[in-house]
Amino acid sequence: MKVTLIGSGNMGSALAKHIAAAGHSLAITGRDAAKGQTLARSVGAVFKSDAAADGAEIVIAATGYGDAIGALKTAGNLDGKAVIDISNPLTADYMGLSVGHTTSAAEEIQKAFPAAYVVKAFNTVFAQVLAGGPTLSGAAVPVYLAGDDAHAKKSVGDLVRSMGFSPVDAGALKNARYLEPLGGLNIYFGYGAGRGTSIAPAWIGIK
């Protein structure tokens, strides 16, 4: 699978490691070229400074919500591509959401790129969990997928599964309105309640 990853921060670096290890063709881009080039070399990927999405089947915006639309605009033509939004639209103090109830970060990104197929994924997985591997307490970490296009969601699910994580179909893209608060609750448990980042939300009985 051909994947373009935008971003080389903690989440981007962890995603790059797993995507490359799973044998996919990976291109990395981002505003910090030096950091992106270093990451690309470390995982055996290529760094692209422009038209990074050309030829990609999946494009991942591994950025904060505030930067996602701008970053995706610099990646090239996204028409017909699956675009993964991993963000949680957090307030400045990280204890609330700036978008919610009647829309979501994922839906706003879809509005900005109407010919792309946005899939919400990875927003409930801490960077530390993502970097550490696909399992916690002996079970595969679930990655919830919300999207309106069945083919795009299947492609993202296949990517997630190839990385060792467990994809869970969470329905239509509007269900990102539920996943993003869940991501916020996970952040509260991890940081606000001091439970640490070796946690992930899961539903007992869902496989």
C-alpha positions as CSV (number, residue, x, y, z in Angstrom):
1,M,0.0,0.0,0.0
2,K,1.3,3.5,-0.8
3,V,1.0,5.9,2.2
4,T,1.8,9.5,2.6
5,L,2.4,10.7,6.2
6,I,2.2,14.4,7.1
7,G,4.0,15.2,10.3
8,S,7.1,13.9,12.2
9,G,6.1,14.5,15.8
10,N,5.5,11.8,18.4
11,M,2.4,10.4,16.6
12,G,3.9,10.7,13.2
13,S,7.1,9.0,14.2
14,A,5.3,6.1,15.8
15,L,3.0,5.7,12.8
16,A,6.0,5.8,10.4
17,K,7.8,3.1,12.3
18,H,4.8,0.7,12.2
19,I,3.8,1.5,8.6
20,A,7.4,0.9,7.3
21,A,7.8,-2.2,9.4
22,A,4.6,-3.6,7.8
23,G,6.2,-3.3,4.4
24,H,4.2,-0.4,3.0
25,S,5.6,2.2,0.6
26,L,5.9,5.3,2.8
27,A,6.5,8.9,1.9
28,I,6.9,11.5,4.7
29,T,6.4,15.2,4.5
30,G,5.9,18.1,6.9
31,R,6.9,21.7,7.7
32,D,10.1,20.7,9.5
33,A,12.0,19.3,6.6
34,A,15.1,18.3,8.6
35,K,13.1,16.4,11.1
36,G,11.1,14.7,8.4
37,Q,14.2,13.7,6.5
38,T,15.7,12.3,9.6
39,L,12.6,10.3,10.3
40,A,12.4,9.0,6.7
41,R,15.9,7.8,6.8
42,S,15.4,6.1,10.2
43,V,12.5,3.9,8.9
44,G,13.5,3.5,5.3
45,A,10.9,5.9,3.8
46,V,11.3,8.8,1.4
47,F,10.9,12.5,2.2
48,K,8.9,14.7,-0.2
49,S,8.9,18.4,0.0
50,D,6.0,18.9,-2.4
51,A,3.3,16.9,-4.1
52,A,3.7,14.4,-1.4
53,A,0.3,12.8,-1.9
54,D,0.9,12.1,-5.6
55,G,0.5,8.3,-6.1
56,A,-0.6,7.7,-2.5
57,E,-3.7,5.6,-1.7
58,I,-3.8,6.8,1.9
59,V,-2.8,10.2,3.3
60,I,-2.4,10.6,7.1
61,A,-2.6,14.0,8.7
62,A,-0.5,13.4,11.8
63,T,-0.9,16.9,13.1
64,G,-3.0,18.8,15.6
65,Y,-6.5,19.8,14.4
66,G,-5.5,23.4,14.0
67,D,-2.8,22.5,11.5
68,A,-4.5,19.7,9.7
69,I,-6.3,21.5,6.9
70,G,-3.3,23.7,6.1
71,A,-1.0,20.7,6.1
72,L,-3.2,18.7,3.8
73,K,-3.5,21.6,1.4
74,T,0.3,21.5,0.9
75,A,0.3,17.8,0.2
76,G,-1.2,18.0,-3.3
77,N,-4.4,16.6,-4.9
78,L,-6.4,14.5,-2.4
79,D,-9.3,13.8,-4.7
80,G,-10.4,10.1,-4.4
81,K,-7.8,9.4,-1.6
82,A,-8.5,8.1,1.9
83,V,-7.4,10.7,4.3
84,I,-6.9,9.7,7.9
85,D,-7.5,12.3,10.6
86,I,-5.9,11.4,13.9
87,S,-6.6,14.7,15.7
88,N,-8.6,15.7,18.7
89,P,-9.7,19.3,18.6
90,L,-8.4,20.2,22.1
91,T,-8.7,23.5,23.9
92,A,-5.5,25.3,25.0
93,D,-5.5,23.6,28.4
94,Y,-6.1,20.1,26.8
95,M,-9.0,19.6,29.1
96,G,-11.8,20.2,26.6
97,L,-12.8,20.2,22.9
98,S,-13.0,23.3,20.8
99,V,-15.3,21.5,18.3
100,G,-18.2,19.2,19.1
101,H,-21.8,18.2,19.5
102,T,-23.0,19.3,16.0
103,T,-19.8,18.7,14.1
104,S,-16.3,17.2,14.6
105,A,-12.7,17.8,13.5
106,A,-13.0,15.0,11.0
107,E,-16.2,16.5,9.5
108,E,-14.6,19.9,9.2
109,I,-11.7,18.4,7.4
110,Q,-14.1,16.5,5.1
111,K,-15.8,19.8,4.3
112,A,-12.4,21.3,3.3
113,F,-11.7,18.4,1.0
114,P,-15.1,17.2,-0.4
115,A,-13.6,14.9,-3.0
116,A,-11.4,13.1,-0.5
117,Y,-12.6,10.3,1.8
118,V,-11.9,11.2,5.4
119,V,-11.6,8.5,8.0
120,K,-11.2,9.2,11.7
121,A,-8.7,6.9,13.3
122,F,-6.0,6.7,16.0
123,N,-7.4,9.6,18.0
124,T,-8.0,7.4,21.0
125,V,-4.4,6.0,21.0
126,F,-1.7,7.8,22.9
127,A,1.6,8.4,21.1
128,Q,3.3,6.4,23.8
129,V,1.1,3.4,23.2
130,L,1.5,3.7,19.4
131,A,5.3,3.8,19.8
132,G,5.4,0.9,22.2
133,G,3.6,-1.6,20.0
134,P,0.2,-2.8,19.1
135,T,-0.7,-4.6,22.3
136,L,-1.6,-3.7,25.9
137,S,-2.1,-6.3,28.6
138,G,-1.8,-9.0,26.0
139,A,-4.6,-7.6,23.7
140,A,-4.4,-5.8,20.5
141,V,-5.1,-2.1,20.9
142,P,-8.3,-1.1,19.2
143,V,-8.3,1.7,16.6
144,Y,-11.8,3.0,16.0
145,L,-12.6,4.0,12.4
146,A,-15.4,6.4,11.4
147,G,-16.0,7.3,7.7
148,D,-18.6,7.5,5.1
149,D,-16.8,5.7,2.2
150,A,-16.8,1.9,2.7
151,H,-13.8,1.3,0.4
152,A,-11.7,4.0,2.1
153,K,-12.6,2.6,5.6
154,K,-11.6,-0.9,4.5
155,S,-8.3,0.3,3.2
156,V,-7.6,2.1,6.5
157,G,-8.7,-1.0,8.4
158,D,-6.3,-3.1,6.3
159,L,-3.5,-0.7,7.1
160,V,-4.3,-0.7,10.8
161,R,-4.5,-4.5,10.9
162,S,-1.2,-4.8,9.1
163,M,0.4,-2.8,11.8
164,G,-0.8,-5.2,14.4
165,F,-3.6,-3.1,15.9
166,S,-7.3,-4.0,15.9
167,P,-9.5,-2.0,13.6
168,V,-13.1,-1.4,14.9
169,D,-15.7,0.0,12.5
170,A,-17.3,2.9,14.4
171,G,-19.8,3.8,11.7
172,A,-20.3,7.0,9.7
173,L,-18.0,10.0,9.8
174,K,-20.4,11.9,12.0
175,N,-19.6,9.4,14.7
176,A,-16.3,11.2,15.0
177,R,-18.4,13.4,17.3
178,Y,-18.3,10.6,19.8
179,L,-14.8,9.4,19.1
180,E,-13.2,12.8,19.7
181,P,-14.8,13.2,23.2
182,L,-13.6,9.7,23.9
183,G,-10.1,10.8,22.9
184,G,-10.5,13.7,25.3
185,L,-11.6,11.4,28.1
186,N,-8.6,9.2,27.5
187,I,-6.4,12.3,27.8
188,Y,-8.1,13.2,31.1
189,F,-7.5,9.7,32.5
190,G,-3.9,9.7,31.3
191,Y,-2.9,13.2,32.4
192,G,-5.7,14.8,34.4
193,A,-6.3,11.8,36.6
194,G,-2.6,10.7,36.6
195,R,-3.2,7.2,35.3
196,G,-0.4,7.4,32.8
197,T,-0.3,6.9,29.1
198,S,-0.1,3.1,29.0
199,I,-3.9,2.9,28.5
200,A,-6.4,2.8,25.7
201,P,-10.2,2.7,25.6
202,A,-11.8,-0.6,24.6
203,W,-15.2,-2.3,24.7
204,I,-15.4,-5.7,26.3
205,G,-16.7,-8.3,23.9
206,I,-16.0,-6.3,20.6
207,K,-13.6,-8.2,18.4
